[in-house]
Amino acid sequence: MLKKAWYLYYDGFKNMPRWGRTLWLIIIIKLSIMFLVFKLWLMPNYLNSHYDSAEAKSEHVFKELTTKP
């Protein structure tokens, strides 16, 4: 079953026109920039940088989830 799905996609990409493969390459590059680079620069690990123990981290998360803004 998994092998059939692989061949379906493999055959589809193999027979795709050149502009289609170029478009997929642009999409993959764009997604990798969004998820890899932006994740590293714009989303720092807040809990590890502000709290040392697991108990302090869990207290902070519990407080943030249970208090109303």
PDB file of N, CA, C, O and CB in Angstrom:
ATOM      1  N   MET A   1       0.827  -1.197   0.000  1.00  0.00           N
ATOM      2  CA  MET A   1       0.000   0.000   0.000  1.00  0.00           C
ATOM      3  C   MET A   1       0.871   1.261   0.000  1.00  0.00           C
ATOM      4  O   MET A   1       0.640   2.182  -0.783  1.00  0.00           O
ATOM      5  CB  MET A   1      -0.941  -0.002   1.215  1.00  0.00           C
ATOM      6  N   LEU A   2       1.869   1.293   0.881  1.00  0.00           N
ATOM      7  CA  LEU A   2       2.759   2.441   0.955  1.00  0.00           C
ATOM      8  C   LEU A   2       3.616   2.544  -0.310  1.00  0.00           C
ATOM      9  O   LEU A   2       3.925   3.642  -0.773  1.00  0.00           O
ATOM     10  CB  LEU A   2       3.652   2.344   2.199  1.00  0.00           C
ATOM     11  N   LYS A   3       3.984   1.416  -0.845  1.00  0.00           N
ATOM     12  CA  LYS A   3       4.784   1.399  -2.066  1.00  0.00           C
ATOM     13  C   LYS A   3       3.994   1.964  -3.246  1.00  0.00           C
ATOM     14  O   LYS A   3       4.546   2.674  -4.087  1.00  0.00           O
ATOM     15  CB  LYS A   3       5.251  -0.028  -2.377  1.00  0.00           C
ATOM     16  N   LYS A   4       2.697   1.644  -3.303  1.00  0.00           N
ATOM     17  CA  LYS A   4       1.850   2.175  -4.375  1.00  0.00           C
ATOM     18  C   LYS A   4       1.711   3.697  -4.271  1.00  0.00           C
ATOM     19  O   LYS A   4       1.728   4.400  -5.282  1.00  0.00           O
ATOM     20  CB  LYS A   4       0.460   1.516  -4.332  1.00  0.00           C
ATOM     21  N   ALA A   5       1.576   4.189  -3.056  1.00  0.00           N
ATOM     22  CA  ALA A   5       1.473   5.639  -2.863  1.00  0.00           C
ATOM     23  C   ALA A   5       2.776   6.321  -3.282  1.00  0.00           C
ATOM     24  O   ALA A   5       2.751   7.378  -3.912  1.00  0.00           O
ATOM     25  CB  ALA A   5       1.141   5.972  -1.384  1.00  0.00           C
ATOM     26  N   TRP A   6       3.918   5.714  -2.931  1.00  0.00           N
ATOM     27  CA  TRP A   6       5.211   6.275  -3.325  1.00  0.00           C
ATOM     28  C   TRP A   6       5.319   6.353  -4.840  1.00  0.00           C
ATOM     29  O   TRP A   6       5.733   7.382  -5.374  1.00  0.00           O
ATOM     30  CB  TRP A   6       6.364   5.433  -2.754  1.00  0.00           C
ATOM     31  N   TYR A   7       4.951   5.280  -5.547  1.00  0.00           N
ATOM     32  CA  TYR A   7       5.045   5.279  -7.004  1.00  0.00           C
ATOM     33  C   TYR A   7       4.071   6.275  -7.635  1.00  0.00           C
ATOM     34  O   TYR A   7       4.364   6.840  -8.689  1.00  0.00           O
ATOM     35  CB  TYR A   7       4.779   3.877  -7.544  1.00  0.00           C
ATOM     36  N   LEU A   8       2.930   6.493  -7.009  1.00  0.00           N
ATOM     37  CA  LEU A   8       1.973   7.477  -7.514  1.00  0.00           C
ATOM     38  C   LEU A   8       2.604   8.873  -7.508  1.00  0.00           C
ATOM     39  O   LEU A   8       2.552   9.586  -8.510  1.00  0.00           O
ATOM     40  CB  LEU A   8       0.674   7.463  -6.665  1.00  0.00           C
ATOM     41  N   TYR A   9       3.193   9.256  -6.387  1.00  0.00           N
ATOM     42  CA  TYR A   9       3.823  10.576  -6.306  1.00  0.00           C
ATOM     43  C   TYR A   9       5.089  10.651  -7.152  1.00  0.00           C
ATOM     44  O   TYR A   9       5.342  11.667  -7.800  1.00  0.00           O
ATOM     45  CB  TYR A   9       4.150  10.915  -4.857  1.00  0.00           C
ATOM     46  N   TYR A  10       5.878   9.597  -7.152  1.00  0.00           N
ATOM     47  CA  TYR A  10       7.110   9.576  -7.937  1.00  0.00           C
ATOM     48  C   TYR A  10       6.800   9.734  -9.424  1.00  0.00           C
ATOM     49  O   TYR A  10       7.460  10.511 -10.114  1.00  0.00           O
ATOM     50  CB  TYR A  10       7.887   8.269  -7.689  1.00  0.00           C
ATOM     51  N   ASP A  11       5.822   9.018  -9.912  1.00  0.00           N
ATOM     52  CA  ASP A  11       5.446   9.107 -11.315  1.00  0.00           C
ATOM     53  C   ASP A  11       4.862  10.486 -11.635  1.00  0.00           C
ATOM     54  O   ASP A  11       5.111  11.037 -12.708  1.00  0.00           O
ATOM     55  CB  ASP A  11       4.438   8.004 -11.667  1.00  0.00           C
ATOM     56  N   GLY A  12       4.093  11.033 -10.709  1.00  0.00           N
ATOM     57  CA  GLY A  12       3.520  12.362 -10.923  1.00  0.00           C
ATOM     58  C   GLY A  12       4.578  13.437 -11.030  1.00  0.00           C
ATOM     59  O   GLY A  12       4.501  14.298 -11.906  1.00  0.00           O
ATOM     60  N   PHE A  13       5.570  13.401 -10.147  1.00  0.00           N
ATOM     61  CA  PHE A  13       6.631  14.400 -10.200  1.00  0.00           C
ATOM     62  C   PHE A  13       7.562  14.179 -11.378  1.00  0.00           C
ATOM     63  O   PHE A  13       8.104  15.135 -11.933  1.00  0.00           O
ATOM     64  CB  PHE A  13       7.424  14.387  -8.915  1.00  0.00           C
ATOM     65  N   LYS A  14       7.749  12.923 -11.764  1.00  0.00           N
ATOM     66  CA  LYS A  14       8.629  12.628 -12.897  1.00  0.00           C
ATOM     67  C   LYS A  14       8.028  13.151 -14.205  1.00  0.00           C
ATOM     68  O   LYS A  14       8.757  13.631 -15.073  1.00  0.00           O
ATOM     69  CB  LYS A  14       8.884  11.110 -12.998  1.00  0.00           C
ATOM     70  N   ASN A  15       6.722  13.063 -14.345  1.00  0.00           N
ATOM     71  CA  ASN A  15       6.058  13.495 -15.570  1.00  0.00           C
ATOM     72  C   ASN A  15       5.570  14.941 -15.520  1.00  0.00           C
ATOM     73  O   ASN A  15       4.892  15.401 -16.439  1.00  0.00           O
ATOM     74  CB  ASN A  15       4.898  12.590 -15.857  1.00  0.00           C
ATOM     75  N   MET A  16       5.909  15.651 -14.464  1.00  0.00           N
ATOM     76  CA  MET A  16       5.481  17.039 -14.313  1.00  0.00           C
ATOM     77  C   MET A  16       6.293  17.930 -15.257  1.00  0.00           C
ATOM     78  O   MET A  16       7.477  17.675 -15.479  1.00  0.00           O
ATOM     79  CB  MET A  16       5.641  17.511 -12.839  1.00  0.00           C
ATOM     80  N   PRO A  17       5.673  18.964 -15.810  1.00  0.00           N
ATOM     81  CA  PRO A  17       6.441  19.891 -16.666  1.00  0.00           C
ATOM     82  C   PRO A  17       7.482  20.653 -15.850  1.00  0.00           C
ATOM     83  O   PRO A  17       7.424  20.704 -14.621  1.00  0.00           O
ATOM     84  CB  PRO A  17       5.494  20.890 -17.373  1.00  0.00           C
ATOM     85  N   ARG A  18       8.423  21.236 -16.565  1.00  0.00           N
ATOM     86  CA  ARG A  18       9.542  21.925 -15.913  1.00  0.00           C
ATOM     87  C   ARG A  18       9.069  23.064 -15.029  1.00  0.00           C
ATOM     88  O   ARG A  18       9.621  23.260 -13.946  1.00  0.00           O
ATOM     89  CB  ARG A  18      10.510  22.457 -16.953  1.00  0.00           C
ATOM     90  N   TRP A  19       8.061  23.826 -15.456  1.00  0.00           N
ATOM     91  CA  TRP A  19       7.587  24.940 -14.644  1.00  0.00           C
ATOM     92  C   TRP A  19       6.943  24.449 -13.351  1.00  0.00           C
ATOM     93  O   TRP A  19       6.984  25.146 -12.337  1.00  0.00           O
ATOM     94  CB  TRP A  19       6.595  25.785 -15.435  1.00  0.00           C
ATOM     95  N   GLY A  20       6.351  23.262 -13.378  1.00  0.00           N
ATOM     96  CA  GLY A  20       5.760  22.703 -12.166  1.00  0.00           C
ATOM     97  C   GLY A  20       6.818  22.326 -11.144  1.00  0.00           C
ATOM     98  O   GLY A  20       6.656  22.574  -9.949  1.00  0.00           O
ATOM     99  N   ARG A  21       7.912  21.719 -11.623  1.00  0.00           N
ATOM    100  CA  ARG A  21       9.003  21.370 -10.704  1.00  0.00           C
ATOM    101  C   ARG A  21       9.664  22.615 -10.139  1.00  0.00           C
ATOM    102  O   ARG A  21      10.058  22.636  -8.973  1.00  0.00           O
ATOM    103  CB  ARG A  21      10.046  20.503 -11.414  1.00  0.00           C
ATOM    104  N   THR A  22       9.788  23.652 -10.956  1.00  0.00           N
ATOM    105  CA  THR A  22      10.350  24.910 -10.477  1.00  0.00           C
ATOM    106  C   THR A  22       9.452  25.533  -9.418  1.00  0.00           C
ATOM    107  O   THR A  22       9.937  26.065  -8.420  1.00  0.00           O
ATOM    108  CB  THR A  22      10.552  25.886 -11.641  1.00  0.00           C
ATOM    109  N   LEU A  23       8.158  25.465  -9.635  1.00  0.00           N
ATOM    110  CA  LEU A  23       7.205  25.996  -8.657  1.00  0.00           C
ATOM    111  C   LEU A  23       7.291  25.244  -7.332  1.00  0.00           C
ATOM    112  O   LEU A  23       7.265  25.859  -6.267  1.00  0.00           O
ATOM    113  CB  LEU A  23       5.778  25.920  -9.209  1.00  0.00           C
ATOM    114  N   TRP A  24       7.393  23.908  -7.393  1.00  0.00           N
ATOM    115  CA  TRP A  24       7.535  23.122  -6.170  1.00  0.00           C
ATOM    116  C   TRP A  24       8.842  23.434  -5.456  1.00  0.00           C
ATOM    117  O   TRP A  24       8.880  23.439  -4.225  1.00  0.00           O
ATOM    118  CB  TRP A  24       7.457  21.634  -6.485  1.00  0.00           C
ATOM    119  N   LEU A  25       9.904  23.693  -6.189  1.00  0.00           N
ATOM    120  CA  LEU A  25      11.180  24.062  -5.580  1.00  0.00           C
ATOM    121  C   LEU A  25      11.058  25.393  -4.843  1.00  0.00           C
ATOM    122  O   LEU A  25      11.583  25.544  -3.740  1.00  0.00           O
ATOM    123  CB  LEU A  25      12.284  24.144  -6.647  1.00  0.00           C
ATOM    124  N   ILE A  26      10.374  26.347  -5.444  1.00  0.00           N
ATOM    125  CA  ILE A  26      10.157  27.642  -4.793  1.00  0.00           C
ATOM    126  C   ILE A  26       9.325  27.464  -3.531  1.00  0.00           C
ATOM    127  O   ILE A  26       9.615  28.087  -2.509  1.00  0.00           O
ATOM    128  CB  ILE A  26       9.462  28.629  -5.757  1.00  0.00           C
ATOM    129  N   ILE A  27       8.297  26.624  -3.585  1.00  0.00           N
ATOM    130  CA  ILE A  27       7.451  26.372  -2.413  1.00  0.00           C
ATOM    131  C   ILE A  27       8.257  25.733  -1.290  1.00  0.00           C
ATOM    132  O   ILE A  27       8.112  26.123  -0.131  1.00  0.00           O
ATOM    133  CB  ILE A  27       6.262  25.471  -2.787  1.00  0.00           C
ATOM    134  N   ILE A  28       9.100  24.762  -1.608  1.00  0.00           N
ATOM    135  CA  ILE A  28       9.907  24.080  -0.588  1.00  0.00           C
ATOM    136  C   ILE A  28      10.905  25.043   0.042  1.00  0.00           C
ATOM    137  O   ILE A  28      11.099  25.022   1.257  1.00  0.00           O
ATOM    138  CB  ILE A  28      10.649  22.875  -1.198  1.00  0.00           C
ATOM    139  N   ILE A  29      11.539  25.886  -0.765  1.00  0.00           N
ATOM    140  CA  ILE A  29      12.483  26.868  -0.224  1.00  0.00           C
ATOM    141  C   ILE A  29      11.760  27.861   0.680  1.00  0.00           C
ATOM    142  O   ILE A  29      12.257  28.207   1.752  1.00  0.00           O
ATOM    143  CB  ILE A  29      13.206  27.615  -1.365  1.00  0.00           C
ATOM    144  N   LYS A  30      10.608  28.309   0.256  1.00  0.00           N
ATOM    145  CA  LYS A  30       9.838  29.263   1.037  1.00  0.00           C
ATOM    146  C   LYS A  30       9.400  28.664   2.372  1.00  0.00           C
ATOM    147  O   LYS A  30       9.505  29.324   3.406  1.00  0.00           O
ATOM    148  CB  LYS A  30       8.622  29.730   0.246  1.00  0.00           C
ATOM    149  N   LEU A  31       8.916  27.435   2.365  1.00  0.00           N
ATOM    150  CA  LEU A  31       8.496  26.787   3.604  1.00  0.00           C
ATOM    151  C   LEU A  31       9.670  26.529   4.540  1.00  0.00           C
ATOM    152  O   LEU A  31       9.541  26.679   5.755  1.00  0.00           O
ATOM    153  CB  LEU A  31       7.790  25.482   3.295  1.00  0.00           C
ATOM    154  N   SER A  32      10.813  26.142   3.982  1.00  0.00           N
ATOM    155  CA  SER A  32      11.967  25.909   4.838  1.00  0.00           C
ATOM    156  C   SER A  32      12.432  27.203   5.491  1.00  0.00           C
ATOM    157  O   SER A  32      12.853  27.187   6.648  1.00  0.00           O
ATOM    158  CB  SER A  32      13.107  25.284   4.038  1.00  0.00           C
ATOM    159  N   ILE A  33      12.368  28.310   4.785  1.00  0.00           N
ATOM    160  CA  ILE A  33      12.720  29.601   5.377  1.00  0.00           C
ATOM    161  C   ILE A  33      11.733  29.949   6.484  1.00  0.00           C
ATOM    162  O   ILE A  33      12.127  30.390   7.563  1.00  0.00           O
ATOM    163  CB  ILE A  33      12.741  30.714   4.301  1.00  0.00           C
ATOM    164  N   MET A  34      10.455  29.751   6.210  1.00  0.00           N
ATOM    165  CA  MET A  34       9.445  30.097   7.207  1.00  0.00           C
ATOM    166  C   MET A  34       9.591  29.267   8.472  1.00  0.00           C
ATOM    167  O   MET A  34       9.575  29.817   9.573  1.00  0.00           O
ATOM    168  CB  MET A  34       8.056  29.914   6.632  1.00  0.00           C
ATOM    169  N   PHE A  35       9.731  27.956   8.338  1.00  0.00           N
ATOM    170  CA  PHE A  35       9.710  27.099   9.510  1.00  0.00           C
ATOM    171  C   PHE A  35      11.061  26.955  10.194  1.00  0.00           C
ATOM    172  O   PHE A  35      11.104  26.791  11.413  1.00  0.00           O
ATOM    173  CB  PHE A  35       9.210  25.758   9.130  1.00  0.00           C
ATOM    174  N   LEU A  36      12.147  27.010   9.468  1.00  0.00           N
ATOM    175  CA  LEU A  36      13.456  26.821  10.083  1.00  0.00           C
ATOM    176  C   LEU A  36      14.066  28.135  10.564  1.00  0.00           C
ATOM    177  O   LEU A  36      14.409  28.268  11.739  1.00  0.00           O
ATOM    178  CB  LEU A  36      14.393  26.152   9.102  1.00  0.00           C
ATOM    179  N   VAL A  37      14.198  29.082   9.680  1.00  0.00           N
ATOM    180  CA  VAL A  37      14.874  30.331  10.016  1.00  0.00           C
ATOM    181  C   VAL A  37      14.033  31.170  10.962  1.00  0.00           C
ATOM    182  O   VAL A  37      14.549  31.644  11.974  1.00  0.00           O
ATOM    183  CB  VAL A  37      15.189  31.124   8.754  1.00  0.00           C
ATOM    184  N   PHE A  38      12.770  31.367  10.667  1.00  0.00           N
ATOM    185  CA  PHE A  38      11.931  32.186  11.536  1.00  0.00           C
ATOM    186  C   PHE A  38      11.756  31.551  12.904  1.00  0.00           C
ATOM    187  O   PHE A  38      11.674  32.263  13.906  1.00  0.00           O
ATOM    188  CB  PHE A  38      10.574  32.414  10.895  1.00  0.00           C
ATOM    189  N   LYS A  39      11.698  30.236  12.967  1.00  0.00           N
ATOM    190  CA  LYS A  39      11.572  29.557  14.261  1.00  0.00           C
ATOM    191  C   LYS A  39      12.787  29.840  15.128  1.00  0.00           C
ATOM    192  O   LYS A  39      12.649  30.099  16.323  1.00  0.00           O
ATOM    193  CB  LYS A  39      11.400  28.038  14.067  1.00  0.00           C
ATOM    194  N   LEU A  40      13.959  29.794  14.546  1.00  0.00           N
ATOM    195  CA  LEU A  40      15.175  30.021  15.321  1.00  0.00           C
ATOM    196  C   LEU A  40      15.324  31.478  15.753  1.00  0.00           C
ATOM    197  O   LEU A  40      15.778  31.737  16.868  1.00  0.00           O
ATOM    198  CB  LEU A  40      16.384  29.602  14.515  1.00  0.00           C
ATOM    199  N   TRP A  41      14.957  32.427  14.905  1.00  0.00           N
ATOM    200  CA  TRP A  41      15.176  33.837  15.208  1.00  0.00           C
ATOM    201  C   TRP A  41      14.031  34.478  15.971  1.00  0.00           C
ATOM    202  O   TRP A  41      14.269  35.278  16.876  1.00  0.00           O
ATOM    203  CB  TRP A  41      15.405  34.591  13.946  1.00  0.00           C
ATOM    204  N   LEU A  42      12.807  34.150  15.631  1.00  0.00           N
ATOM    205  CA  LEU A  42      11.667  34.875  16.192  1.00  0.00           C
ATOM    206  C   LEU A  42      10.981  34.171  17.348  1.00  0.00           C
ATOM    207  O   LEU A  42      10.155  34.782  18.026  1.00  0.00           O
ATOM    208  CB  LEU A  42      10.670  35.123  15.127  1.00  0.00           C
ATOM    209  N   MET A  43      11.295  32.911  17.596  1.00  0.00           N
ATOM    210  CA  MET A  43      10.626  32.182  18.661  1.00  0.00           C
ATOM    211  C   MET A  43      11.645  31.553  19.605  1.00  0.00           C
ATOM    212  O   MET A  43      11.901  30.351  19.529  1.00  0.00           O
ATOM    213  CB  MET A  43       9.704  31.108  18.077  1.00  0.00           C
ATOM    214  N   PRO A  44      12.223  32.352  20.487  1.00  0.00           N
ATOM    215  CA  PRO A  44      13.198  31.784  21.414  1.00  0.00           C
ATOM    216  C   PRO A  44      12.503  30.900  22.452  1.00  0.00           C
ATOM    217  O   PRO A  44      11.294  31.010  22.658  1.00  0.00           O
ATOM    218  CB  PRO A  44      13.993  32.905  22.112  1.00  0.00           C
ATOM    219  N   ASN A  45      13.257  30.042  23.091  1.00  0.00           N
ATOM    220  CA  ASN A  45      12.712  29.156  24.098  1.00  0.00           C
ATOM    221  C   ASN A  45      12.588  29.941  25.404  1.00  0.00           C
ATOM    222  O   ASN A  45      13.550  30.058  26.164  1.00  0.00           O
ATOM    223  CB  ASN A  45      13.603  27.887  24.277  1.00  0.00           C
ATOM    224  N   TYR A  46      11.412  30.466  25.648  1.00  0.00           N
ATOM    225  CA  TYR A  46      11.172  31.350  26.786  1.00  0.00           C
ATOM    226  C   TYR A  46      11.361  30.640  28.120  1.00  0.00           C
ATOM    227  O   TYR A  46      11.980  31.189  29.032  1.00  0.00           O
ATOM    228  CB  TYR A  46       9.775  31.922  26.709  1.00  0.00           C
ATOM    229  N   LEU A  47      10.838  29.438  28.240  1.00  0.00           N
ATOM    230  CA  LEU A  47      10.897  28.739  29.521  1.00  0.00           C
ATOM    231  C   LEU A  47      12.323  28.406  29.927  1.00  0.00           C
ATOM    232  O   LEU A  47      12.686  28.577  31.092  1.00  0.00           O
ATOM    233  CB  LEU A  47      10.077  27.472  29.459  1.00  0.00           C
ATOM    234  N   ASN A  48      13.131  27.938  29.001  1.00  0.00           N
ATOM    235  CA  ASN A  48      14.514  27.591  29.344  1.00  0.00           C
ATOM    236  C   ASN A  48      15.358  28.813  29.674  1.00  0.00           C
ATOM    237  O   ASN A  48      16.309  28.717  30.449  1.00  0.00           O
ATOM    238  CB  ASN A  48      15.153  26.830  28.204  1.00  0.00           C
ATOM    239  N   SER A  49      15.021  29.957  29.098  1.00  0.00           N
ATOM    240  CA  SER A  49      15.822  31.141  29.362  1.00  0.00           C
ATOM    241  C   SER A  49      15.389  31.880  30.631  1.00  0.00           C
ATOM    242  O   SER A  49      16.169  32.669  31.165  1.00  0.00           O
ATOM    243  CB  SER A  49      15.750  32.073  28.183  1.00  0.00           C
ATOM    244  N   HIS A  50      14.168  31.649  31.128  1.00  0.00           N
ATOM    245  CA  HIS A  50      13.683  32.377  32.289  1.00  0.00           C
ATOM    246  C   HIS A  50      13.534  31.525  33.554  1.00  0.00           C
ATOM    247  O   HIS A  50      13.487  32.066  34.658  1.00  0.00           O
ATOM    248  CB  HIS A  50      12.376  32.995  31.962  1.00  0.00           C
ATOM    249  N   TYR A  51      13.460  30.221  33.403  1.00  0.00           N
ATOM    250  CA  TYR A  51      13.243  29.351  34.558  1.00  0.00           C
ATOM    251  C   TYR A  51      14.271  28.228  34.561  1.00  0.00           C
ATOM    252  O   TYR A  51      14.615  27.675  33.517  1.00  0.00           O
ATOM    253  CB  TYR A  51      11.809  28.771  34.549  1.00  0.00           C
ATOM    254  N   ASP A  52      14.756  27.901  35.767  1.00  0.00           N
ATOM    255  CA  ASP A  52      15.794  26.884  35.879  1.00  0.00           C
ATOM    256  C   ASP A  52      15.243  25.484  36.146  1.00  0.00           C
ATOM    257  O   ASP A  52      15.737  24.509  35.581  1.00  0.00           O
ATOM    258  CB  ASP A  52      16.750  27.261  36.972  1.00  0.00           C
ATOM    259  N   SER A  53      14.239  25.378  36.989  1.00  0.00           N
ATOM    260  CA  SER A  53      13.756  24.049  37.378  1.00  0.00           C
ATOM    261  C   SER A  53      12.477  23.689  36.634  1.00  0.00           C
ATOM    262  O   SER A  53      11.778  24.555  36.109  1.00  0.00           O
ATOM    263  CB  SER A  53      13.515  23.989  38.890  1.00  0.00           C
ATOM    264  N   ALA A  54      12.191  22.409  36.602  1.00  0.00           N
ATOM    265  CA  ALA A  54      10.969  21.922  35.951  1.00  0.00           C
ATOM    266  C   ALA A  54       9.731  22.377  36.712  1.00  0.00           C
ATOM    267  O   ALA A  54       8.685  22.623  36.112  1.00  0.00           O
ATOM    268  CB  ALA A  54      10.987  20.387  35.844  1.00  0.00           C
ATOM    269  N   GLU A  55       9.849  22.491  38.044  1.00  0.00           N
ATOM    270  CA  GLU A  55       8.706  22.931  38.853  1.00  0.00           C
ATOM    271  C   GLU A  55       8.349  24.382  38.542  1.00  0.00           C
ATOM    272  O   GLU A  55       7.170  24.722  38.438  1.00  0.00           O
ATOM    273  CB  GLU A  55       9.014  22.771  40.356  1.00  0.00           C
ATOM    274  N   ALA A  56       9.341  25.225  38.396  1.00  0.00           N
ATOM    275  CA  ALA A  56       9.084  26.630  38.076  1.00  0.00           C
ATOM    276  C   ALA A  56       8.468  26.771  36.686  1.00  0.00           C
ATOM    277  O   ALA A  56       7.584  27.601  36.474  1.00  0.00           O
ATOM    278  CB  ALA A  56      10.384  27.446  38.163  1.00  0.00           C
ATOM    279  N   LYS A  57       8.932  25.967  35.753  1.00  0.00           N
ATOM    280  CA  LYS A  57       8.358  25.989  34.402  1.00  0.00           C
ATOM    281  C   LYS A  57       6.905  25.554  34.425  1.00  0.00           C
ATOM    282  O   LYS A  57       6.052  26.185  33.801  1.00  0.00           O
ATOM    283  CB  LYS A  57       9.160  25.084  33.458  1.00  0.00           C
ATOM    284  N   SER A  58       6.622  24.475  35.146  1.00  0.00           N
ATOM    285  CA  SER A  58       5.240  23.975  35.187  1.00  0.00           C
ATOM    286  C   SER A  58       4.323  24.956  35.906  1.00  0.00           C
ATOM    287  O   SER A  58       3.165  25.106  35.516  1.00  0.00           O
ATOM    288  CB  SER A  58       5.184  22.603  35.878  1.00  0.00           C
ATOM    289  N   GLU A  59       4.817  25.634  36.958  1.00  0.00           N
ATOM    290  CA  GLU A  59       4.004  26.652  37.633  1.00  0.00           C
ATOM    291  C   GLU A  59       3.677  27.802  36.693  1.00  0.00           C
ATOM    292  O   GLU A  59       2.546  28.287  36.673  1.00  0.00           O
ATOM    293  CB  GLU A  59       4.729  27.182  38.876  1.00  0.00           C
ATOM    294  N   HIS A  60       4.650  28.234  35.924  1.00  0.00           N
ATOM    295  CA  HIS A  60       4.412  29.336  34.980  1.00  0.00           C
ATOM    296  C   HIS A  60       3.376  28.934  33.924  1.00  0.00           C
ATOM    297  O   HIS A  60       2.463  29.706  33.629  1.00  0.00           O
ATOM    298  CB  HIS A  60       5.735  29.754  34.294  1.00  0.00           C
ATOM    299  N   VAL A  61       3.513  27.742  33.359  1.00  0.00           N
ATOM    300  CA  VAL A  61       2.565  27.283  32.345  1.00  0.00           C
ATOM    301  C   VAL A  61       1.175  27.149  32.941  1.00  0.00           C
ATOM    302  O   VAL A  61       0.198  27.552  32.310  1.00  0.00           O
ATOM    303  CB  VAL A  61       3.017  25.944  31.744  1.00  0.00           C
ATOM    304  N   PHE A  62       1.061  26.590  34.150  1.00  0.00           N
ATOM    305  CA  PHE A  62      -0.234  26.442  34.809  1.00  0.00           C
ATOM    306  C   PHE A  62      -0.882  27.794  35.057  1.00  0.00           C
ATOM    307  O   PHE A  62      -2.078  27.975  34.832  1.00  0.00           O
ATOM    308  CB  PHE A  62      -0.078  25.688  36.125  1.00  0.00           C
ATOM    309  N   LYS A  63      -0.071  28.747  35.527  1.00  0.00           N
ATOM    310  CA  LYS A  63      -0.593  30.088  35.794  1.00  0.00           C
ATOM    311  C   LYS A  63      -1.078  30.749  34.510  1.00  0.00           C
ATOM    312  O   LYS A  63      -2.137  31.377  34.503  1.00  0.00           O
ATOM    313  CB  LYS A  63       0.479  30.959  36.461  1.00  0.00           C
ATOM    314  N   GLU A  64      -0.327  30.621  33.435  1.00  0.00           N
ATOM    315  CA  GLU A  64      -0.718  31.247  32.170  1.00  0.00           C
ATOM    316  C   GLU A  64      -1.976  30.604  31.570  1.00  0.00           C
ATOM    317  O   GLU A  64      -2.780  31.287  30.936  1.00  0.00           O
ATOM    318  CB  GLU A  64       0.432  31.160  31.171  1.00  0.00           C
ATOM    319  N   LEU A  65      -2.140  29.311  31.768  1.00  0.00           N
ATOM    320  CA  LEU A  65      -3.304  28.621  31.203  1.00  0.00           C
ATOM    321  C   LEU A  65      -4.574  28.845  32.024  1.00  0.00           C
ATOM    322  O   LEU A  65      -5.676  28.797  31.476  1.00  0.00           O
ATOM    323  CB  LEU A  65      -3.023  27.133  31.102  1.00  0.00           C
ATOM    324  N   THR A  66      -4.436  29.090  33.328  1.00  0.00           N
ATOM    325  CA  THR A  66      -5.627  29.176  34.163  1.00  0.00           C
ATOM    326  C   THR A  66      -6.081  30.600  34.444  1.00  0.00           C
ATOM    327  O   THR A  66      -7.227  30.794  34.847  1.00  0.00           O
ATOM    328  CB  THR A  66      -5.378  28.480  35.450  1.00  0.00           C
ATOM    329  N   THR A  67      -5.233  31.602  34.250  1.00  0.00           N
ATOM    330  CA  THR A  67      -5.659  32.981  34.521  1.00  0.00           C
ATOM    331  C   THR A  67      -6.276  33.584  33.261  1.00  0.00           C
ATOM    332  O   THR A  67      -5.851  33.306  32.140  1.00  0.00           O
ATOM    333  CB  THR A  67      -4.459  33.849  35.010  1.00  0.00           C
ATOM    334  N   LYS A  68      -7.280  34.407  33.481  1.00  0.00           N
ATOM    335  CA  LYS A  68      -7.934  35.093  32.369  1.00  0.00           C
ATOM    336  C   LYS A  68      -7.191  36.388  32.066  1.00  0.00           C
ATOM    337  O   LYS A  68      -6.717  37.062  32.980  1.00  0.00           O
ATOM    338  CB  LYS A  68      -9.424  35.379  32.692  1.00  0.00           C
ATOM    339  N   PRO A  69      -7.088  36.740  30.782  1.00  0.00           N
ATOM    340  CA  PRO A  69      -6.380  37.996  30.420  1.00  0.00           C
ATOM    341  C   PRO A  69      -7.160  39.230  30.783  1.00  0.00           C
ATOM    342  O   PRO A  69      -6.697  40.346  30.543  1.00  0.00           O
ATOM    343  CB  PRO A  69      -6.081  38.027  28.938  1.00  0.00           C
TER     344      PRO A  69
END
